[in-house]
Amino acid sequence: MRILVTGGAGFLGSHLIDRLMEAGHDVICLDNYFTGHRRNVQQWIGHPKFELIRHDITEPIRLEVDQIYHLACPASPIHYQYNPVKTIKTNVMGTMNMLGLAKRVKARFFLASTSEVYGDPDVHPQPEDYRGNVNPIGIRSCYDEGKRVAETLAFDYHRQNGVDIRVVRIFNTYGPRMLENDGRVVSNFIVQALRGEPLTVYGDGSQTRSFCYASDLIEGFIRLMNSEHTGPINIGNPGEYTILELAQTIQGMINPDAELIYKPLPQDDPKQRQPDITKAKTLLGWEPTVQLQEGLKQTIAYFRDRIEAE
Ligand SMILES: NC(=O)c1ccc[n+]([C@@H]2O[C@H](COP(=O)([O-])OP(=O)(O)OC[C@H]3O[C@@H](n4cnc5c(N)ncnc54)[C@H](O)[C@@H]3O)[C@@H](O)[C@H]2O)c1
């Protein structure tokens, strides 16, 4: 198959491309390099089945493809809040352009949505039919409301134009190729500990998160894309940890003498988030297999190399 991956030079997109290339597909990676890097797909540059296109999805593009994995959108608050108007344009105009393309060439369309559509949830853990508790005018809205609109667009193109869609709601995922400066908690703690700096905990560290390893997530993507279910389907690791537990685990693995410092919680930061993955288990036969310690080991090794290469 010929497969388009938008945001393919990013963290998750590049892991997806590795899997698709290894399976022998023709892959087109499309990215504007806002948070993505050529180095993430370097291993495929020059391969006859791989194409790399610099393009901003807020502009339309014409391509012939069988499947579209639509991941382009900055994912971490630092980057999506850098230019919030651009973020919402990417989510709305960008998703419309990609759905328009899917409609024209009859490609199957996969949307990378997010657990952020649940906002600061008052149901725990979150099943897919929970409608969320989202602030429409907050500083995270360009991202979480943007993704809610992206989901709406996908379902409207599906109902009105028969576009074949798949929607995944991704929960916190980590692994090699995350950006070291994007403020996400796993990369933050690892990079701070490797540099011998104190680990910054926001709030008192009692807020919880779940952490899914990249390879587990990508397995879920591929199963959903090739299933008969539109979704939305939650993909994430239900293992729940407090931020303090995560900090202490990473501290223990890198530098037991590293100091922990506390800073105020950012606005609209959810207190708790954990996926209900019943649907993924029953419909896709999917569940995470990589334990936190193992995933952290791989991620630490990646950041150690990057920091040494600086
Ligand atoms: N990593 C997570 O934990 C997580 C959680 C929930 C949802 N997601 C979603 O998964 C997708 C990928 O996330 P990621 O963690 O790999 O982030 P990332 O920032 O590494 O990747 C996003 C990619 O999209 C590209 N991009 C951004 N705007 C673009 C535009 N207008 N045109 C073309 N390319 C553009 C970036 O350059 C980057 O390569 C995103 O849609 C994100 O919302 C990720």
The ligand as an ORCA input file, in Angstrom:
! r2SCAN-3c Opt
* xyz 0 1
  N       2.854     11.910     22.427
  C       1.722     11.871     23.096
  O       1.733     11.511     24.274
  C       0.413     12.221     22.436
  C      -0.742     12.173     23.217
  C      -1.945     12.485     22.636
  C      -2.022     12.803     21.291
  N      -0.896     12.844     20.545
  C      -1.032     13.219     19.130
  O      -0.181     12.437     18.306
  C       0.309     13.220     17.223
  C       1.823     13.142     17.176
  O       2.350     13.614     18.408
  P       3.897     13.547     18.767
  O       3.985     13.266     20.219
  O       4.599     12.688     17.806
  O       4.281     15.085     18.565
  P       5.403     15.771     17.679
  O       5.323     17.233     17.979
  O       6.700     15.069     17.851
  O       4.897     15.489     16.208
  C       4.031     16.296     15.486
  C       4.593     16.467     14.081
  O       3.697     17.264     13.310
  C       4.441     18.232     12.593
  N       3.545     19.368     12.342
  C       2.994     20.215     13.244
  N       2.209     21.126     12.632
  C       2.260     20.838     11.298
  C       1.676     21.429     10.154
  N       0.879     22.508     10.242
  N       1.951     20.888      8.944
  C       2.767     19.810      8.823
  N       3.351     19.216      9.894
  C       3.101     19.723     11.110
  C       5.602     18.553     13.488
  O       6.690     19.151     12.829
  C       5.937     17.180     14.070
  O       6.832     16.477     13.250
  C      -0.226     14.634     17.434
  O      -1.371     14.813     16.618
  C      -0.617     14.656     18.883
  O      -1.672     15.551     19.121
  C       0.340     12.577     21.097
*
